[in-house]
Amino acid sequence: MRTLIEGGKIVNEGKCFEGSIVIEDERIIEILNKGQHPEAPVDKTVDASGCFVLPGIIDTHVHFREPGMTEKADIESESRAAAAGGVTSYFEMPNTVPQTTTLEALEDKFQRAAKSSHVNYTFFFGATNDNVALFDQLDIHRIPGIKLFMGSSTGNMLVDRDEALNRIFSQAKLPIMAHCEDTAIINRNMEEAKKAWGDDPQVSLHALIRSEEACMASTTKAVELAKKHHARLHVAHLSTADELELIPVSRDNVATNKTKAADITAEVTVGHLYFSMLDHERLGARIKVNPAIKSPVDQFMLRQSLNDGRITTIATDHAPHLLEQKQGGCAKAASGMPMVQFSLPTMLELVDAGILTIERMVQLMTHNPALLFEVHQRGFIRKGYQADLTIVRPKSPWTVTQDVIQSKCKWSPMEGHTYNWRVEKTFCNGHLVYNDGVVDQQYIGQPLAFR
């Protein structure tokens, strides 16, 4: 099957130009400038006039809740939401039930995804205080890295012993993605807040409890450990201006499949870019996440860092909960929000606001994730690469209502919001998995390959 996508503006490797793309089965076989024609006849033509054609978004930080919490979400529902949002590949996190901290649990997730994931998939392996011996048995061609919770109360996934942390940083051959918050500081802040405001302090105080101090203390420790052991550290969901000072400026290199980024890199989430703590007044616990969304100054500095080389990737930390679990304040309301379906339109809104260019957005959401984690033949519009492509249309207003939400939890902090950019089509491995509001629920994506 040969498909021609013609008439759109292709955004790729720092350039935006009008042209066409020819797909043959799963792969891109031609990239044509305006006026050029395919070398051979095509079976199908997709008119992308007035649209932008992007590499499929790679979301390197999602929680799909399967196994063990499937009342909130599962691989099928959340990969469907991903497809509807132009996301063609995801990296899922290990804090499920059971946790992905054994080889058996890791294999179980791959088997589940092979039956139900509508887009491409992989899974992080979770570090604990006691499982470093398993690192050498991990298939580095199959998974992106090790997820380390340096601030978490999720079962035994909080790694808080210095001996264990040193073993992890010294023995991990894969990138370490770290959640950095100091649990002792958070517990102290929560105790003080409860004394002042009762057993469930209002959610507007969340950023004071999961404070800048807690983030800085933990991120500082992670950076020191990475430098000491020459490890590859990717700090997840950076949330403060101060933490940015710990991250070296990297230089993107999109000419090859190797990155010249520093060994210490950082991620920012769409939520931390789009919201500030002031939005709790309007949205309450719907935007309660860990680490907390911070001040407008932090938000401004995070936005600035998108263009200066300190932020390497943009992800969602997509984390669905049932809406009843999001009721209450700092102590009772669950932390996390579903955003995988709306991350691309939200970032395109920031493009319209002049925060970054569409070329830079593509760099941070597709190229850099592929480069940093060494994803094989994805993340770029290149001849011979897998045809993971997203077609988006500007100046096409639509409003988020419950009926368009694909996530199983059926709510979003973006409900009622009107976007001006619309995801029209998503191609995954050359297959049209999402088309104008409809997900092909028969299609199953592929496991990602690395290095």
C-alpha positions in Angstrom: 0.0 0.0 0.0 1.4 3.3 -1.1 -0.1 6.5 0.5 0.6 10.1 -0.5 0.2 12.8 2.0 0.2 16.0 0.0 -0.3 19.8 0.3 0.6 20.2 4.0 3.5 22.1 5.6 6.0 19.6 6.9 7.7 20.4 10.2 10.9 18.5 10.7 14.5 19.0 11.8 14.2 22.7 12.3 12.4 23.4 9.0 8.9 24.1 7.9 8.2 23.6 4.2 5.3 22.8 1.9 5.7 19.3 0.5 4.4 15.8 0.4 5.3 12.4 2.0 5.0 9.0 0.4 4.4 6.0 2.7 4.8 2.5 1.6 3.3 0.0 4.0 4.9 1.0 7.4 7.7 3.3 6.2 8.4 6.7 4.7 9.9 6.2 1.3 9.8 9.7 -0.2 9.8 13.3 1.1 9.0 15.7 -1.7 9.2 19.4 -2.0 6.3 21.4 -3.4 6.0 20.6 -7.1 7.7 17.3 -7.0 5.8 14.1 -7.8 6.1 10.5 -6.5 8.4 8.2 -8.3 5.6 5.6 -8.8 1.8 5.6 -8.6 0.1 5.6 -5.2 -2.9 3.8 -4.0 -4.3 6.5 -1.8 -4.0 10.3 -1.5 -4.5 12.3 1.7 -5.1 16.0 1.2 -3.3 17.9 4.0 -3.9 21.3 2.5 -4.0 24.0 5.2 -2.5 21.5 7.7 0.9 20.9 9.3 2.4 17.5 9.1 4.5 16.5 12.1 6.5 13.5 13.2 4.2 11.5 15.6 4.5 12.7 19.2 6.6 10.6 21.6 5.3 10.9 25.1 8.1 9.6 27.4 6.2 9.8 30.6 2.7 8.3 31.1 0.9 6.2 33.7 -1.7 3.9 32.1 -2.6 2.1 35.3 -2.6 -1.4 34.0 -2.3 -3.8 35.8 -4.0 -3.3 39.1 -5.8 0.0 38.8 -7.8 -0.5 35.7 -10.9 1.1 37.1 -9.1 4.4 36.4 -7.5 3.6 33.1 -6.0 0.8 31.0 -3.6 0.4 28.1 -6.4 0.2 25.6 -8.3 3.3 26.7 -5.2 5.5 27.2 -3.5 4.4 24.0 -6.8 5.3 22.3 -6.5 8.8 23.9 -2.9 9.0 22.8 -3.9 8.3 19.2 -6.6 10.9 19.3 -4.0 13.4 20.5 -1.4 12.7 17.8 0.8 10.7 20.1 2.2 7.7 18.3 4.5 6.3 21.0 4.6 6.3 24.7 6.9 5.2 27.6 4.8 3.9 30.5 5.8 4.1 34.2 6.4 1.3 36.7 4.2 2.2 39.6 1.3 -0.1 38.8 0.0 -3.1 40.8 2.2 -5.1 40.8 5.0 -2.6 40.3 7.2 -3.1 37.3 10.3 -4.0 39.4 10.7 -7.6 38.4 11.5 -9.1 35.0 8.2 -11.0 35.2 6.1 -7.9 35.7 7.9 -6.1 32.9 7.2 -9.0 30.5 3.6 -9.0 31.6 3.2 -5.4 30.5 4.7 -6.1 27.1 2.3 -9.0 26.6 -0.7 -6.8 27.6 0.3 -4.0 25.3 0.8 -6.4 22.4 -2.9 -7.2 22.7 -4.5 -3.8 23.3 -2.2 -0.8 22.6 -3.4 1.2 19.7 0.0 3.0 19.3 3.6 2.1 19.9 4.7 1.3 23.4 7.5 0.6 25.9 7.9 0.4 29.6 10.4 1.8 32.2 11.8 -0.6 34.7 11.4 0.6 38.3 14.3 0.8 40.7 13.9 -0.2 44.4 16.2 -0.3 47.3 16.8 -4.0 46.6 16.6 -4.8 42.8 19.8 -3.4 41.3 21.0 -7.0 40.6 18.3 -7.2 37.9 19.7 -4.3 35.9 22.2 -6.5 34.0 19.3 -8.8 32.9 17.3 -6.0 31.2 17.2 -5.9 27.4 18.6 -2.5 26.5 17.1 -2.8 23.0 13.6 -3.1 24.4 13.2 -0.5 27.2 14.2 3.2 27.5 15.6 3.3 31.0 15.3 3.0 34.8 12.6 5.0 36.7 13.8 6.1 40.1 11.4 7.6 42.6 13.6 9.7 44.9 10.4 11.2 46.4 7.5 8.8 46.5 5.4 6.9 49.1 4.2 4.3 46.5 5.0 0.9 48.2 8.6 0.0 48.1 9.4 2.3 45.1 10.8 5.1 47.3 14.5 4.7 47.1 15.8 6.6 50.1 18.9 4.7 51.2 22.2 6.3 50.2 23.8 2.9 49.7 21.0 1.9 47.3 21.1 5.2 45.4 24.9 4.9 44.9 24.4 1.3 43.6 21.7 2.4 41.2 23.7 5.4 39.8 26.9 3.3 39.5 25.4 0.2 37.9 22.6 1.5 35.6 23.7 1.2 32.0 20.5 2.8 30.8 19.3 6.4 31.4 17.9 7.0 34.8 14.6 9.0 34.9 14.2 10.4 38.4 11.2 11.8 40.2 13.0 14.3 42.6 11.2 15.4 45.7 12.6 15.1 49.3 10.1 13.1 51.2 11.3 14.2 54.7 10.8 17.9 53.8 7.3 17.1 52.3 6.3 15.2 55.4 7.4 18.0 57.7 5.6 20.6 55.6 2.4 18.5 55.6 2.6 18.1 59.4 2.9 21.9 59.9 0.1 22.5 57.4 -2.3 20.2 59.2 -1.6 21.9 62.5 -2.5 25.3 60.9 -5.4 24.3 58.6 -6.7 20.9 59.7 -6.4 17.3 58.5 -6.9 18.2 54.8 -5.4 21.6 53.9 -6.9 23.3 50.9 -5.4 22.3 47.6 -4.1 25.9 47.0 -1.4 25.1 49.6 -0.1 22.1 47.6 2.9 24.0 46.3 3.9 25.0 49.8 3.8 21.5 51.1 5.5 19.8 48.1 7.7 22.8 48.0 10.5 24.3 46.0 12.9 23.3 48.8 11.8 19.7 48.5 12.4 19.7 44.8 15.7 21.4 45.0 17.1 19.2 47.7 16.3 16.0 45.8 17.3 17.2 42.4 20.6 18.5 43.8 21.3 15.1 45.2 20.4 13.3 41.9 22.7 15.6 39.9 25.5 15.0 42.4 25.1 11.3 42.2 25.0 11.4 38.4 28.2 13.4 38.3 29.9 11.2 40.8 29.1 8.0 38.9 29.1 9.4 35.3 25.5 8.2 34.9 22.9 9.4 32.4 20.2 11.3 34.4 17.0 12.7 33.1 15.1 14.7 35.7 11.4 14.2 35.3 8.8 16.9 35.5 11.0 19.9 36.5 8.8 22.4 38.3 10.9 25.2 39.7 13.0 28.0 38.4 15.8 27.1 40.9 16.1 23.6 39.6 16.8 24.9 36.1 20.1 26.3 37.5 21.2 22.7 38.1 20.7 21.6 34.5 23.5 22.2 32.0 22.6 23.8 28.7 22.6 21.1 26.0 23.1 21.5 22.3 20.6 19.6 20.1 22.1 17.7 17.3 19.5 16.5 14.8 21.9 15.7 12.0 22.4 12.1 13.2 20.8 9.7 15.5 23.2 10.4 18.3 22.6 13.2 20.8 25.3 15.6 22.1 23.1 16.6 25.0 24.7 16.5 28.4 24.6 13.4 30.6 22.2 15.4 32.8 19.0 16.5 31.1 15.5 17.5 32.1 11.9 17.1 31.2 9.0 19.5 31.7 5.4 18.6 31.5 2.6 20.3 29.6 0.8 20.8 32.9 3.6 22.7 34.5 4.0 24.9 31.4 0.3 25.6 30.9 -0.9 26.1 34.5 0.4 27.9 37.6 -0.6 27.5 41.3 -3.1 30.3 40.8 -5.2 28.0 38.6 -6.1 25.9 41.7 -8.7 28.6 42.5 -10.5 27.8 39.2 -9.7 24.1 38.8 -9.2 22.9 42.4 -7.6 19.4 42.7 -8.1 18.7 39.0 -4.6 20.1 38.5 -3.1 18.7 41.7 0.0 16.8 40.6 3.4 15.7 42.1 5.6 17.7 42.0 3.1 20.5 42.6 2.4 23.1 39.9 4.3 26.1 41.3 4.2 30.0 41.0 3.7 32.1 37.9 7.4 33.0 38.2 8.3 29.3 38.0 5.9 28.8 35.1 7.5 31.8 33.2 11.0 30.4 33.7 10.1 26.9 32.6 8.6 28.4 29.5 11.8 30.4 28.9 13.9 27.3 29.3 12.2 25.7 26.3 14.4 27.8 24.1 17.7 27.9 25.9 18.7 24.2 25.9 18.0 23.4 29.5 14.8 21.5 28.8 15.3 18.5 26.5 11.9 16.9 26.4 8.2 17.8 26.9 5.9 15.0 28.2 2.6 14.8 30.0 3.0 12.6 33.2 -0.5 11.5 32.1 -2.0 10.1 35.3 -5.7 9.3 35.3 -7.8 9.0 38.5 -11.5 8.6 38.9 -13.1 12.1 39.5 -14.3 11.1 42.9 -10.6 10.4 43.8 -9.8 14.0 42.9 -12.0 15.4 45.6 -10.6 17.1 48.7 -7.4 19.0 49.5 -3.7 18.4 49.8 -4.0 15.3 51.9 -7.1 13.5 50.5 -7.3 14.4 46.7 -5.2 12.1 44.5 -2.4 13.7 42.5 -2.2 13.4 38.8 -4.2 14.4 35.7 -5.0 12.9 32.3 -3.4 15.0 29.5 -2.1 12.7 26.7 -5.0 13.5 24.4 -4.6 17.2 24.8 -0.9 17.7 25.1 -0.3 18.6 21.4 -3.2 21.1 21.0 -2.1 22.7 24.3 1.5 23.1 23.2 0.3 24.4 19.8 -1.6 27.0 21.8 1.7 28.0 23.4 3.1 28.2 19.9 0.4 30.7 19.0 1.2 32.7 22.1 4.8 33.1 21.0 6.3 30.9 23.8 8.1 28.8 21.2 8.1 28.0 17.5 6.4 25.0 16.0 9.8 23.8 14.9 11.1 24.0 18.5 8.0 22.2 19.8 8.6 19.3 17.4 12.2 19.2 18.5 11.2 18.9 22.2 8.2 16.5 21.7 9.6 14.2 18.9 13.2 14.6 17.9 14.8 15.0 21.4 12.9 12.1 23.0 14.1 9.9 20.1 17.6 11.1 20.4 17.9 11.1 24.1 16.6 7.5 24.6 18.0 6.3 21.2 14.7 5.2 19.8 15.3 3.2 16.6 14.0 4.9 13.4 11.3 7.0 14.9 10.9 10.6 15.9 11.8 12.2 12.5 10.3 12.4 9.1 13.1 10.6 7.2 13.3 8.2 4.3 13.3 4.7 5.7 11.9 5.6 9.1 8.6 4.3 10.4 5.7 6.4 9.2 4.6 7.8 12.5 2.9 11.1 11.5 0.4 13.5 12.9 -1.6 16.0 10.8 -2.9 19.1 12.7 -5.1 21.9 11.4 -4.8 25.5 12.7 -7.7 27.9 13.0 -10.2 25.0 13.5 -11.9 25.8 16.8 -13.3 23.0 19.0 -14.3 22.7 22.6 -13.4 19.9 25.0 -16.5 18.1 26.2 -16.9 14.8 28.0 -18.0 13.0 24.9 -14.7 13.6 23.1 -12.5 12.4 26.0 -11.1 9.0 25.2 -9.5 8.3 28.6 -11.4 5.8 30.7 -11.7 8.3 33.6 -13.8 10.5 31.3 -12.7 13.9 32.7 -10.0 16.4 31.9 -8.7 19.7 33.4 -9.3 21.0 29.8 -13.0 20.4 29.8 -14.8 23.5 28.5 -11.6 24.9 26.9 -11.7 25.8 23.3 -8.7 25.0 21.2 -7.8 26.6 17.8 -5.7 23.6 16.7 -7.3 20.3 15.8 -5.6 16.9 15.5 -7.1 15.6 12.2 -5.2 12.4 11.5 -2.6 10.2 13.2 -0.6 7.6 11.3 1.1 4.9 13.3 3.5 2.7 11.3 1.8 3.9 8.2 -1.6 3.0 9.4 -4.3 5.6 9.8 -5.1 4.9 13.5 -7.0 8.2 14.1 -9.1 10.0 11.5 -11.3 13.0 12.2 -12.6 11.9 15.6 -12.5 8.2 15.1 -9.9 5.8 16.5 -9.4 2.5 14.7 -9.8 0.2 17.7 -8.7 -2.9 15.7 -5.2 -1.5 15.2 -2.4 -2.6 17.5 0.9 -0.6 17.6 4.4 -2.0 17.9 7.0 -2.3 20.7 9.6 0.4 20.4 13.2 -0.6 19.7 16.2 1.2 21.1 19.9 1.7 20.4 
